[in-house]
């Protein structure tokens, strides 16, 4: 009995880890499992949604995404990132474990310059770096398990497939918004703003982006999925700009001045 308890405690403490801002979290899937699921889900999404044929838009988003992902120092993070602009009119974006970034053409309605786009991409990439979908998958897919989730992903269209894709972070794509938790959203806001600042983007455009987003009606984009009130969140972001601003200035004096368009 004591031995059993010891084994249980070891397993539990392995699964319990800390998020980048120090929250205690429960994660049961390995990095490799999460990456594999992200890669499979992205392949599925590419089959379902056409990529934008606007070569300039693809190059623009790739430029912003590369400037940001170049700054990643998180151990175990994906080394390369695939970036696709999808022809979809909703103002949305997502990033998946395994190094995948998707941006909808509709996002250009609210992300009006490279710094605002960098705010969104920084936020989405931060969700991946902080392993948020692992937390969510650990609570939501614990009953089905990773093998079932994988086979749902590669099988024909089904509620299980949509759910797995949504759990990983591309919910709007399959019409099933599974919001990240409020604490995960704040964490992605903070980490994302620091990340875009490290790439030399202007963090002051962060709050502006959120204001554009908040004015948008219709179904909420991922980054607005769990906001308590957009005012509170914009306020928190404005506070964070004070920290991010010197980071961006340092990056710029080191020659990091992205010109993506
Ligand atoms: Zn988010």
Boltz pocket constraint, residues with backbone or C-beta under 6 A from the ligand:
constraints:
  - pocket:
      binder: B
      contacts: [[A, 123], [A, 127], [A, 180], [A, 184], [A, 185], [A, 188], [A, 222], [A, 223]]
      max_distance: 6.0
